[in-house]
Amino acid sequence: MIEYASNRVPLKLLAERGGCLAAIVAIEGTSYRNLGTMMAFGPDGQRVGSLSSGCIEDDIADHARAALISGKTVSLRYGAGSPFFDLKLPCGGGLQVLLVPNPDRSILAAILARGDARQDAVISLGLVTGELSLSECLDPGHLQITLQPELRFWVYGHGIEAMAFALMAQAAGYDVTLFGQQSLQSDLSRIGPLPIETVTSFRSHICPTPDRRTAVTLFFHDHENEARILQQFLPTDAFFIGAQGSLHARHRLLEELSIAGVTAAHIARLSPTFGLLPSCRDPRTLAVSVLAHVLAVAAEPHQ
C-alpha cells in the first residue's frame, strides 16, 4: 500500500483533458520518487509531476505519445536492467514505469471526488492491463495505492509571522487558510493573494473542525486568546497543533488549559516545540522552521 497525496495533480489533468498516465510500479535499489508516484502527459504535450530528477522524463514523454496513438499499455524499464543503456539514473537503481493511455475518466473523477471530500481513495492499478479501479485488490498482478487528501494548513494569528508562514506554505503548493482579523486583509493586499477567513473576535470565534490531514498553527504575540482556540482544536483529529511563544508563555498556556478543564491527554496533543530551529527571531526563518516541523510530523508512519 502506498500513500501518496501528490498524485492528485496528475490525475486531475487526466480527468479533465485525457492523456497518458505514467506510474512507477517497481523500484530496484534507491529512487528519487516513491513507489506509486504518478505523472501525466496531456494530449497537447502538457506534463504534470515527475518520476525522477529529470533524467528520464523526456524519454517517457516520447513513449507516452506513442502509447496514446496505439492505445496500448506499455511497461518501461530504466536504470538497472534497462535496454536504454544511454539513459542513466543518478541514484543507481532501477525503475519500472507503466504507461496507461487514456485511463477511465469516470474512475479518475471518482478518485478525485474522494479527495475533495477529504477521504482516502484506495485504488488498484493492473500491472499488465493498466486498468484503474477504485477498490482494494490484493492480487499480486495489481499495485494498490492509497491516495490521501492533500495536507491542509489552518493558520491563526496576526502580524508578519502568520503571513510569512501562510504565504510560504501556499508557495510550496499546500492548501492554506489564514484566520485573522480585518487588518490582515489590507496587509495581505500589498503582499499577495491568500485565502483568509476574517475573524471578528477571537474571544467568540467558533473554530471549524479539522481532519487528520489538517495542521493547526497559532502565531500570536498576545497570548490571551490561545487557550480559547486550543480548547476547540485539541480534542480533534488534526495531526499537528502548535503555537508560537516563549517557554514562559507556554507554561502559562498549559496552566490555562488545565484550569479550563482540558484533559491531560488532549493537552498532550499540543506540540511541545514549534519549529525545528530554536528561538527564531526572523519571520522568514520561523516560517521555514515551522513548515519543516509540520511536514516532518506528517511524514511519520501514523499519518
N, C-alpha and C positions, 0 to 999 in steps of 0.2 A: 504494500500500500504506500503510495506516495502522496504527500500533502504539499500542494504547490498552488498557492493562490494566484500567482502572476500569470498563469496560463489563461486567465480570463481575457486578457487583452488580445492575444492572437485569436481566441475563439470568437470574440466579438466581431473582428474583421471578417472572419469566415461566415458567421451567421448573417451578417449584413450584406456581404458582397460576393460570397463564394470564394473559391480558390483552392490552394493545396495546403494541407496540414502536414507539418514535419514534426516528428516526435522522437526523442531519444528513448529507445526501448531496451537497450542493453549497454552496459558500461564495463570495460575491462581496465583495471588499474585506476588511475586518477582521472578526474574530469573537471572542467571549469563549471559545468552545469550538472544539475541533479537528474537522476533517472526520472523520466516522465515529463521533462521540460519540453514545451511546445513552441513552435514558431509557425507563422502563417505567411504564405505568399499569395497576394491578391491577384485577381485576373489582369490587372493593369500594371503589374510589376511592384506593387507595394510590398514592403516587408515589415513584419511586426515580430519582435522577440529576437532571440539569438540562441544558438545551440553550442557555441564555442566562443573563443575570444576574437572571432572574426576570420579565422583561417580557413574555414570550410563553407561559409555561408554563400559565397558566390557560386561554388560548385553545386551546392544544394539547390540554389535558385535555378540553375540550368536544368537539373533533373526534375525540379518541380514543374517547370514549363512543359517539359516533355510528358510528364505524368498527366497534366491537365489535357494535353492533346490526345493521349492514348486512353485516358480514363482508367488506367491500371495502377494498383497499389505497387509501390516499389520499395525494396529494402536495400539500404546502402551501408557499406562498412567504411569507416575512416580510422586512420591510425593503425594500431597493431592489427595485422591480419588483413589489411585493406589492399585491393588491387590498384588503388590510386596512389602509387608509390611517390608521386610528386607532391602530394598533399600531406604535410606533416602536422601532427598535433603537438604543440609545445609541452603539453603535460605528459606526453609519452604513453598515454593509454590508448584504448580503442573504444569507438562509439558505433553502435548500430542505430541507424536512423531510418524510421519508417515514413514514407510519403503516401498520404491519402488524398487523392484528388476529389474535390467537391464532396466532403463529408455531409451527411444528412443534416440539413439546416434546421429541421424541426427538433432534432436531438440537441443541436448546439443551442437553440433558443431555450429549450427546457433546462439545459445545464446553466445557462446564464441567468434564467429566471430564479433558480435556487440561490444563486449568489446575490441577486438583487433582494431576495427575501432574507438574506443573512443566514442561509442554511448551507451545510456541506452538500456537495454533489459527488456521489460515488459513481464513477464511470468505468467502463471496461473498454479496452482497445484491442481488437483482434490483431495478433501479431502477423497473421498471414493475409487475412481479408481486409484489414484496416477498418472493420466495422466498429462504429462507436455505439455504445448503449448506455443508457442511464440506469445502471443496475450493477449489483455486485456479482462478479463472476470469478470463481477460484480456479477455473480451468487453466492449466499451465500454458495454454496457447493464447492467453489474454493477459494484458497488463492492466492491473487495477490501479486507478488513480483517484485519490480523494482531493477534490478542489475545495479549499476552504474559502470563506468570504475574505475579501481584502481586509487588511488591517485598517482600523479607523482610529483617528485621534480626536478626542474632545479636549479642548484647551480652555481652561478657566483662568481669568485674571485680567490685569490691565497693565499698561506700560510696555516698554520696549522689549522686555524679556518674553512676555507672552506672544507679542507679534513676531519677534525673531524666530521663536520656536515654531509657531504655526506656519510661517512662511517657508521655513527650511523643510519641515515635514511635507508641506504641499509641493515644494520644488522637487522633492525626492519621489513624487508620484503618489503619495498617500492621500486618503480621504480625510480631510481636516475640517473641523468646525470650531471656530473661536467663539466662546461665550464671554461677552464683555458688555460694559455699559456704553452709552451713546457716544462718549468721547472717542472710543476706538474707531468709530466709523470715519470720522474726519481724519484721524491719524493714518488709517489704512488707505484712504483715498489718495494719499500722497506717496504710498509705497507700492501698492499693487492689489489686484483683486483677491479676495479671500472670503469664503463663506463665513458670515458672522451672525450669531443669534444675539440680539440685543437684550440684555438683562436690565430691567428697570431697577430692581433692587435685589442684591444677593441675599438680603435678610429674609425675603419671602419667595425666593426663586424655587420652583419645583423642578428638580433635575429629571431629564429623561432617563430611561432605563437602558444601560449599555449591555451588550452581549459579550461573549467570551473572546471576541476578536477586537474589542474596543479598549483603548488605553485612555485613562483619565489623568490629565496633568494640571496641577494648580500652580499659577505664578502670581502670587500676591506679595506686596510689601507690607501692607497692613493685614494682619492675620485674623482679624475679628470675625470674618465670615467663613473661614476654612472649616471649622468644626461642623457648621450647619450643612455645608455642601457635602463633606465627607460622610456625615451621618446617613445621607441618602445613597452614596455610592459604595461604601464599604460592604454592605450585605449583598451586592450584585455580583454578576459573573465577570465583570471587567477584568482582563488579565493583568493589567498594571494600573495601580493607583498611587500617585506620588505628588508631593508638594514641595515647593521651593521654601527654603528657610534655614536659619541657623540652628545649631544644636539646641540652644536655649528655646527658640521658637518651637522646635519640635517637641521638647519635653512639655512645654505649656499646652501644645495642641493635644498630645496624648492624654494629659490630665483632663482637658475639657471634654474630650470624647468619652472618657471613663465616667466623669460626672454626669454626662448626658445620658448614660445608660447603654452606651455601645458595648457589646460584649468583647471580651478579650480576644476571642477568635476572629471577630471582624476587625478589631483594631490591628491585629497582626497582619492583615492584608495590606495595610499601608506600607509602601516600600520603605525600608529603613534608611535608604540613601536616595538621592535624587540626582542622577547623572553618574558617569563613570569617573569624571575628573573632580577632585575635591576643591571646594572653595573657589568656584569660578566667579570672577568679577566682571567679565565682559559678556554682554548678552549673546553674542555670536558663539563664543566658546561654550557658554551654558547650553545653548540650543543644540550644538553638536554633541555635547556630553549627554544630555538627556535623551536625545534621539537614539544615540548608540545604546544607551542603557535600556530603553524600551524595546528596541529591536533584539537585543541580547536576551531579554526575558521572553519575547515572542518566539525565539528560536529554541527555547528549552523544550524537551520532549513532551511535557504535559500540555503544551499548547497545540 
